[in-house]
Amino acid sequence: MASQEYMRRWQRAAHQALGEFLKADLPAVSWSIPVSGALVGDVDSLTSTPDEQRAAFAAWTQYLGADVMPERTDSGGVTRLYAKFWRQGDRDGVRGAIRASIYPPMDDEVQS
């Protein structure tokens, strides 16, 4: 198990990497830094269309040089996109993931 000192160091490295990521001219995503120090980016599903979500996911995975996993669609029709990445920093590397959940249109959104 990692010590508190190591976990804080990993979180500081992730914070620093995130600062660099946010300088890139890419679509805004929601970022979090868990206790493990990984960076997790979630593509917005509330104000973005499915095409916009896919474009944001693709832009970020390209920028990060991420390893994109095959997309999955669950029994509710939600398509899950997931990619993991590793960024080498000055002192420490930062690992993380970017993900998107693309929901099917609701009944009142279906065009006939």
C-alpha positions in Angstrom: 0.0 0.0 0.0 1.3 3.5 -0.9 2.1 5.9 1.8 0.3 9.2 2.2 3.4 11.0 1.1 3.5 9.1 -2.2 -0.2 9.6 -2.8 0.2 13.4 -2.3 3.2 13.4 -4.6 1.2 11.6 -7.3 -1.7 14.0 -6.9 0.7 17.0 -7.2 2.1 15.5 -10.4 -1.4 15.0 -11.8 -2.3 18.6 -10.9 0.7 19.9 -12.7 0.0 17.7 -15.8 -3.6 18.9 -15.8 -2.4 22.5 -15.8 -0.5 21.7 -19.0 -3.5 19.9 -20.5 -5.7 22.9 -20.0 -3.4 25.0 -22.1 -4.3 22.9 -25.2 -7.0 24.2 -27.6 -9.3 21.2 -27.0 -12.9 20.7 -26.0 -13.6 21.2 -22.3 -14.1 18.0 -20.3 -14.6 17.4 -16.6 -11.3 16.3 -14.9 -10.9 14.7 -11.5 -7.8 13.6 -9.6 -8.6 10.6 -7.4 -6.4 9.6 -4.4 -4.3 7.4 -6.6 -3.1 10.5 -8.5 -4.5 9.3 -11.8 -6.2 11.9 -14.0 -9.7 11.0 -15.2 -11.4 13.0 -17.9 -15.2 12.7 -18.6 -16.6 14.0 -21.8 -19.8 16.1 -21.2 -23.0 14.1 -21.9 -25.5 16.8 -20.8 -24.8 19.6 -23.2 -23.1 17.8 -26.0 -24.6 15.8 -28.9 -23.3 12.2 -29.4 -21.3 13.5 -32.4 -19.7 16.3 -30.3 -18.9 13.7 -27.6 -17.2 11.5 -30.0 -15.3 14.4 -31.5 -14.1 15.6 -28.0 -13.1 12.0 -27.1 -11.2 11.6 -30.3 -9.4 15.0 -29.9 -8.3 14.2 -26.3 -7.2 10.7 -27.1 -5.1 11.9 -30.0 -3.6 14.7 -27.8 -2.8 12.3 -25.0 -1.5 9.5 -27.2 -4.1 7.3 -25.4 -4.7 3.6 -25.9 -8.3 3.5 -27.0 -10.3 0.4 -25.9 -13.0 -1.0 -28.1 -16.3 0.7 -27.4 -19.0 -1.1 -25.6 -22.8 -0.7 -25.6 -24.6 -1.9 -22.5 -28.1 -3.4 -22.3 -29.6 0.1 -21.8 -28.2 1.3 -25.2 -25.5 3.5 -23.6 -22.2 3.4 -25.6 -19.1 3.6 -23.4 -15.9 5.0 -24.8 -12.7 4.5 -22.7 -9.0 5.2 -23.3 -6.0 5.1 -20.9 -2.9 7.1 -21.1 0.5 7.6 -19.6 2.3 11.0 -19.7 6.0 11.2 -18.8 6.6 14.3 -16.7 9.8 16.1 -15.6 10.0 14.2 -12.4 7.1 11.7 -12.4 4.8 10.2 -14.9 1.1 10.6 -14.8 -1.4 7.9 -15.7 -5.0 8.4 -16.4 -8.1 7.7 -18.5 -10.6 9.6 -20.6 -14.1 8.3 -21.0 -17.5 9.1 -22.5 -21.0 7.7 -22.0 -23.1 8.3 -25.0 -26.8 7.8 -24.2 -29.4 6.9 -26.7 -32.0 9.5 -27.5 -34.9 9.7 -25.1 -38.4 9.0 -26.4 -39.3 12.7 -26.7 -36.0 13.4 -28.6 -36.7 10.8 -31.4 -37.5 12.5 -34.7 -40.0 10.8 -36.9 
